[in-house]
Amino acid sequence: MIMTFVSYGQVPSPLEKVVITATNQKTNVRVGENGELLINVSANDAKAMKKRGLVRYSDFGAPVDGKSDAIDAIAAAHAYANQQGLPVKADEGATYYVGRKERTAVIRTDTDFGKASFIIDDVDVENRNTSIFVVSSSLQPFALKGITSLKRNQDKISATLPGPCLITVTNSTKKHYIRYGLNQNNGASQTDIFIVDKNGNVDMDAPIIWDFEQITEMSALPIDEKPLTITGGRFMTIANQAESKYTYYQRNIAIKRSNVVIDGLEHRITGEGDHGAPYGGFLSIRDCAYVTVKNTILTGHKTYSTIGAAGKPVSMGSYDISPNRALNISFINCSQTNDINDRTYWGILGSNFCKNILYDRCVFSRFDAHMGVANATIRNSTLGHMGINAIGSGTLLIENSTIRGNTLVNLRSDYGSTWQGEFIIRNCVFVPSGGRPVTASLIGGSYSGQHDFGYIAYMPERIIIENLKIDDSSHPENYNGPAIFANFNPQKTDESYEEKFPYVITKNVTLKNVTTVSGKPLRVSDNAFMFRNVKVEVQ
């Protein structure tokens, strides 16, 4: 008897085509003329795997010597496990080599990498955009029709759904995040993501944050109810040697399924030289919700420079973690292998279009929200030289943490230094610039009022700071003490300055038990005029 199963992964590549047959011939994995995997599973091996209750990479002939390419066998093991609904377990003590081949293993069942090692060789690859693993759902997205507009904080949409869904909505006729500066661009289409139940009720913990006057695309992706767990794994990337330009490498673990737990993974990097292309995130978390990464060790990438969109040299962002269009993403008890204060390494995380990101008990070089985050929490954590960079909305909560960045919070000036909501900072220590002699500011950013970012730019309406110790023991001569706000616009010193795109300034700052090691008092800003109407209450 011959059974055939054809599977198409969610990564758009013909190499995800898999054909599985069951015959009396021995189990083997071959590559077809069009790059598809041809997998045959013998009856005896099928029985053995079913009885054992799991699939091993060795069942499909994966070499464990760390030299022969194992990706076809790894992909085959996952394809068969997905078909049979069986978990996958790496062979204990194995070292798997993943070479230049364009191949992705699609994970749809629990996977235990254990203490096995994976060497990912990026020196010469067929396709830098091909993920090594994609954590995928068997549930498929579908288009939502008939909804022509949305309002900010709308609590229900007119839709009947099969169950809880992640909704993605786009208005391609309107541009947001029109970037300013060395990496300037023409912006991104207005985008929002949110969760609704089967009756269309919006989860207001991650509310709709934009008014959509028009909708050009709207889709619903059902949310998997059962958690998928990935444990262990010792991954080593041999860094690419490509030209230093914006050709991002995505040889990673891409998570494109909701309700996933990553536990105990390690990722290290070797072979970085004096040049190389940047990375888009070894853990790429995209178009999903409820993802937890815990007890995980990652690595910052070396910083390389190139010529940016403005024709001038610019340092390229290179990431080990990259959440995009993702909700309810948590990092718990995570750290990185390299020194979080070493400025030769780029910050470890960059995110876009996310909501409800949590750091808890993390030691990382940076938190960063590029194209907006709605609600973020950093607690019980230490952040290094790149500190906290964010634009967005809702509540930014920082508590029981030590921040060693240039500012306590930097509102990214390339996206308008905007935060529509509030900051709450409790029980923290701020070490300006990691202890270098600088004039400290708690809230950093800049805004000229001359650039259209595609939206009204706000400073947080309210800032609450309780029990903050500012370690400004290292400071320059003629130091007047730390400021609440940096000088966001040195040219705005009186009423004659005209902002073409007005900035909405903070209304209220509440301070309680804010102390400085230098003994210098906390000031409002070097720019007294710009922040003249801010009400500062000291409790």
N, C-alpha and C positions, 0 to 999 in steps of 0.2 A: 504494500500500500504506500502511496506517495501523497503527502499533504503539503500544500504550498501556502505560505503566508507572506504577504507583501506589506512592508511597513515603510511609511514615509515620515521622517523626523520633521520637527518644526523648523529646523534651520533650512533656509532655502538653498539647498545644494543637491545635485543629482547623486552625490556620493552617500546620501542617507538612504538610498533605496536598498532594501534588504529582502532577499528571498530565502525562506526557510523551508526545507524539505525534511521529511522523516522517512527514511528507507532502511533497508537491512545493511546498507554499506556503512563503513565506519564514519564516525563524526569527523567532519572536516570543514574548513573555511577556505573559500576561494574568492577571487575577484573576477567579476564578469567583464565583458568587453566594454561596457559603459560605466565601469567603476563600481557597480553594485556588488554588495557582499552576497555570495552564494553559500549558504550554510546548510549542511546536512547533519542531522542528529540521528544517531542509530537508536533503535528501539531499546537496547540495553542501557545506553547512556541516559536516555530519556527517563527510563524507570528509576535509574540510580539517582538522578537529580531530583526527581519527584519524591522519592523515598527520603532522601537527605533533607529535602525542604529548602534547598538553596542551590545557586549556580556559582561555580568558581571559574575564574579566568582560565585555569589549567584544563578545564573540561573542553575548552576550544583551542587548546594548544598554545596558549600565550607563553612565550619565552620569558624566563625569569633571570636572565644573566645580566640585564641592564645594558645590553649592547644590540641585540636583535630587536627590530621594531615589533611591538606587541599590540599596536592600536587596532589592527583588523580583528584579532582574537578578542580583545576587550570589547569592541563594538558588537561583535557577534554574541558574546556572552550576555550583554545587556539586551540585545534584540530578542534573544530566546527567552530570557527572564521576563521581559515585558510581555511576550506572548503568553507565557505560562503563569504569570502572576507570582513569580518566585523572587525572593531577595537575592542579592549578589554579594559574595564575599571574596575579597582578594586573598591570594594564597599567602600564608604566614611567612614572613621573611623574604618574600619575593622582591626583586627590583625590576620594574617594567620600564622599558625604553620607548619613548614616543618620538619618532623622527619627523621627517619633512612632509610626510604624506597628508593629503587632504582627506581627513576622515574624522567623523564625530561619533562618539558613543552616546546614545540617547538613554537616559536614566528615567525609568518610570516606576521603579520599585525600590524598596529600602536597600541601601548599599553600605557595606562595611569594608572600608579600605584597610582597616586595622593598622598594623605597623608596616605594611608594605610601602615600598618607595616607588615613586614615579619620576623618571627623568624626562623632562620635556625639552627637546633640543630645538631652539628657535634660530639657530645660526643660518640655516638655509631651508626655507619652507616653501611648499607649493602654494599655500594660500594663508596669508597672515590673519585673515578674518575668520578662519575656521576654528571654532571652539573644540577643545578636546572632549569635554563632556557637556551635554545639555540636559538639565533636569527639566523634564517636559511633562505636560499633562496630556492625558488621552481625550480630555474635553476640548472642544473646538470653539473658537470665538465665532460670533455671528453678528451681522449688521442689525442695528436698531433703526427702524424707519418711523417716520411720522412725528418725530420730535424736532421742532424747528428752532427752538431757543431755550435758554436756561438762565436762571437768575442766581446770583451769589447767595449762598445759604439756603437755597431752595431745598425743601425737605422731602420731596416726592417727585418722581417722574412718572409719566403715563406709559407704563409698560408692565406686562405680565411675563414673568420669567420662570425658567425651570427651577430656580433656586437662587441663592446668593450669587451675585455676579460682580465682577470688576468692570466698571464702565469707563471707556476712554472716549473722549469727545474732542473734536478738532474743528476750528474755524480757520481755514487756510487763507481767508481774505483779510485776516487781521494778524499783525505781527507783534509779538512781545519779545522782551529780552534782546532788544536791538543793542548789541554789545558796543561799548565804547573803549577806545584805547588801542594798544598794540595788537590785540586779537580782534579788532572790530569786525562786525558782520552785519547782515541785514535782518537779523532776528529770526525767531522761530514762530511757526504758526501757533495761534492761541490754542492751548491744550489744557485739559483737566482730566483727572482720574478720580473716581470715587466708587464706593461700594453701595449696592442696593440689595434689599432682600427680594424675595420672589414677587412681592406686591409693588415693588418700585420705591419703597421707603429708603431714603438715603441715610447711611450711617453718619450721624452728625459729629462723630469723633474725627472724621476726615471729610469735612464739608466741601461743597462746591465753592470754589474761591473766585470765580470770574463770572461776569455777565456775558452770556453768549447771545449776541444779536442775530447770529446766523450760525448754522451747523453744517459743515461740509462733509463730516464723517463721524459716525457714532457706532461703537461696537460694544458688545457684551461678551465677557469671558467668564464662564461658570467657574466658581471657586471650588477646588477639591476639598471635600470635607475631611478626608482621612489624611493625617500628617504623613509626609515622606521624610525619612531620616537618613542622613548620610554621616557616617562616623569615621574618624581616623583619617589616615593617609598622610604620607610624608612626600610632598611634592617639591621638586627642584627644577626651576627653569634655568636653562643655559641661555643667557640673554642674546638677543639678536645683535648682529653687527651691521645693521642697515645704516643708511645715511640718516643724519639727524634732521628729520623733517616730520611733518604731521601725517605720517603713515602709521596709524596706531595698530599695534598687534593685539589680537583677541584670542590668543591661544590659551584658553582659560576654562573655568567651570562656569557655564552660563545657567542661571536659575530663571526659568520662565514658567514656573508652576507656583501656585499659591499653596500655603501651608507646608513649608519646608523647614527642617531643622538641620543645620550643619554643626557637628559637634566633634571637637578634638582634631581638626585638620591643621596641618602645618604647610606653609609655603615659603621656600627660600629661593634666592636668586644667586647665580654665579656667572662669571664671565663678562661682567660689565667693564667696558674699556673707556676710551676717551670720546667715543661717539656711539650713537645707537638711536633707533626709533623708539618712541614712547609706547607705553602699554595702557590699554583701556580698562584694566581691572582683572586680576586673576579670579576674583569672585565678582561676576557681573550679574546683578539682580535686576531683572527688567520685566515690566508688564505683569506684575504679580502682587500679592499681598500676604501678610503674615509669614515672614521669613525671619528665623532666628539663627544667628551665628554665635556660637558660644565655645569657650575653652579653646580658642583658635589662635594660632600664631602666624602672622603674615610678615611681609617685608616691604619696606619702602624702596622705590626705584631711584637709581641715580638720575640726577637732573642734567639734561642736555639742552642746548639752546639752538635756535634756528632763526630764520628771518620771518617775522610775523606778517599779518595782513596789512599792517601800516608801513611795511618796508624797512622795519628796524629790528635789531636782534631782540629775541624774547625767549625766556625760559619756557620749556614745554612741560605741561602737566603730564605726569605719568603715575598711574594708580595701581594699587593692588586690590582696591574695593571700589566698585562703581555701581551704585543703585540708580536706576533711571525708570521713571514712571512706575514707582513702587510705593506701596502703602504698608505701614505698620512693620517696619524693618528694625530689628533689635540686634545689637552687638553686646554680648555679655561675657565678661571675663576674658577679654581678648587683648593681645599685645602684638608688638612687632619685634623682629630680630635685631634691627639696627637702632642706634641711638636716636631717640625722638628729638634730640636737640642738635643733631648733625645736619647742618644746612646744605650739605652736598646731596642730600636725598630729598626728593619731593614728598609732599604730604600724601598720606596713604589713602585717603578717601576723597572722591569727588562725586557729587550727586546732582541730578536734575529732575524736576517735576515730581518730587517725592512728598509724602506726608507721614508724619509721626515716625521720625527716626529716633532711636534710643541708643545712647552709649551708657553702659552700666559696668563699672569695674574694668574699664579699658585704659590701656596705656598706649596712646597713639600720637603720632606727630601732628595730626590735624583732624578737624571736622570741617567739611566744606559743602555748602549748598550753592551751586552755580545758578541754574535757572529755577530757583525758588524751592523752598521747603515750607510746608504748612505744618507747624508744630514740631519742635525738636526738644529732646531732653538729654542732658549730659549730667550724669551723677556718678559720684564715687570714682572719678576718673582723673587721669593726668594727661594733659595735652602739651605737646612739645613746641618746636620753633615756629610752626605755621599756625598754631592756635585754633581759634574758632573764626571761620569765615562764613558769612551767611547773608542771604537775602530771602525774603519770604513773607509769611503772614502767620497769624495765630500767636502762640506762646512759645518763646524760647526760654526754657527752664534750665538753669545751671546750678547744681548744688553739690556740696561736699567734694569739690574738685579743685585741682591745681592747674592753672593755665599759665603757660610760659611763652605765649606769643607776643608779638609787638604790641597788641592791644588785648584787652579782655575779650572783646567781641569786635571783629572787623566786618563792617557792612560793605560788601564788595562794590567798589566804585565803578567797575566795568558794567555793572547791571543797575546802577542808579542808587546804590547805598540805601536800598528800600527794605523796610520791614513794617508791614501793616498789622500792628498788634502790640504785644507787650513783652518786655524782658523781665524775668524774675531770677535774681542771682542771690543764692543763700550759702553761707558757711563755706566760702571759697578762699583760696589763696591765689593772688595774681603776682607773678614774677615778671615784670616787663622785660621783653626781649631776652628772656632766659637769664637775666642778671647782667646784661650789658648796660653800660652807662647811657641811658636815654631819658628824655622827658616823657613821662608816662601819660597815656590817655586810656580811659576805660573803654570808651566806644569810639572806634575809628571808622574812617571812610572819607569820601569827598564827593561833592556835588556842585557843579558849576551852574546848573539851571539852563545850559545852552544846548543840551542834547536830548533828543526825543527817544526814550527807551521803550516806547509803546504803551506806557501806563503812567499813572500818577505815582510819583516816588514819595514814600513816607519814611520818617523816622519812627521808631516805636512810640506809640502814643504815651505809654506809661512805662517807667523803669523803676523796679523795686530792688534795692540792694541791701541785704542784711548780713551782718557778720562777715565782712570782707577784710582780709588782711592784704595790704599792698606792700610787697617786699621791694621797695625802691631804695634799698641800702646802697646800691651802685647807681650813681647818677652824675650828670655833668655838673660843672661849676655854674654858678648863678641859677641853680635849680629852684623853681618857685613852687614845687609840689606837683602832684599828679592832677590831671584834669578829668572831669567826667566825659567831656566831648573833645575830640581832636578838632583842629581848625579845618572844618569841612570845605570852606571856601575863603581863602585869604583875601580875595578881591571884594567880598561882600562885607564892607565895613561901615556902610551907612545906607540911607534910603535911596540914594541915587543908583545903586546897582539893580539892574533889571534881570530877573530870571524869566526867560521865555517859557520855561516849564517849571513852575513853582514847586518848591520842596515843602512838604508838610512837616513842620518841626515838632519835636517832642513837647508834650504839654506839662507832664508831671514827673518828677524824680523824687523817690522816697529813699532816704538813707538812714540806716540804723546800725550803729557800731561798725563804722568803716574806719580802719586804722592804717597808718603808714609807718613803716620801719624808720623812715627818715625823720619822722616827726612833723613833716610839712603838712599843712592842711589840704584837703581836697578842694580844688577849684572847679568852676563850671567849665571854662574853656579859655584858650588864648583869644578866641573870637567872641568877645563879650557882646558885640552887636547882634551877631547871628542868633545867639541863644539867649537874648535879653528877655524873652517872654516865657522862658522855661521856669516853672515853679518848682523850687527845690525845697523839700521838707526834710528836716533833720529830726529824727525821733530820739 
